[in-house]
């Protein structure tokens, strides 16, 4: 799988269309290898518009959600953020 192309398409087709236009946020997501943060079985889904299970009932949020949060919080490179609880994966 071409992760660089998938990352580019995610930014252009998912992030920007959600009105996330903050340059630092777009640059960060253009370089962040999301596939490294999910189990190997889900790496091909790292750039899809969906939450991805990461184990123990937790999930990695869709990138558009993280992007909107980062933009709305107006985070700076010197800021630190703590995710105090991640969204639970939905039971099927």
N, C-alpha and C positions, 0 to 999 in steps of 0.2 A: 504494500500500500504506500502511496506517495503522501506522507504526512504533511509535507510542506504545502502541497496543493490543497489538501483537505483543510489545513489551517487557514490558508488564504481564502478559500471559499467560505469557511465559517465566518470569518471577519466580514467579508463583503456581503454575504447573503443572509446571515443571521444577526450579527452584532450591529452593523450599520442600519439595517432595516428596523431595528428596535430603537432607533434614534440615539444610539450611542455614538457620539462624534468626537469625544474627548481624545485628543491625539495621544497622550501618554497611555491611556487605556487601550486604544487600538494598537499601539506599538507593542505593549506588553503581551496582548493576546496574539499578536502576529508572530511572536517569538516563543511563547510558552508551550512546551511540549506536553500537552494534556495527556497524551498516551502513556506517559511515564507515571501518572498518578492513578491509574486504574489497573485492575487485575489484567493479566495477559489475555484472558478470554474476552475482554471487553475493549481492548485497544483499538480495534477497528471502528468502534463506536465513539471514540474520544471526541470527534468533531461533529457529531450529529446533534440535532436539536432535541436532546432528551437527557434526563437524569440517568446516571450510570451507577449501578450498585458497586460499592467498594468493599463490602463485607460488613459483618456485624450489624446488619440492618440499616446501614448508612449508605448515602449516595453522593456522588459528585454532581452538583447542580449543572444544568444546562449552561453553557458559556454565556448566553445572552443575559441570564439572571445575574451571574457574577459581574459581567461587564456593566450592567445597569447599576448595580450596587456600588461598584467602584467609582463610576462616574458621579452618581448622586452624592456619595460621601466626599467627593473631591479629594481623594487620597493623594498625598504627595510621596515622593520617593523616600523621604525621611520618616514617614508615618509607619506605625506598626498596627496590625489588626489581628484580633483573636477571634476565630470562629468558635464561639462558645455553644457548640451543639450544631450538628449538621442536620439537614432534613432527612427524616427516615424514609427509606424505600417503601413504596406501597406494597402491601401484601397482595398476592394474586390468588 
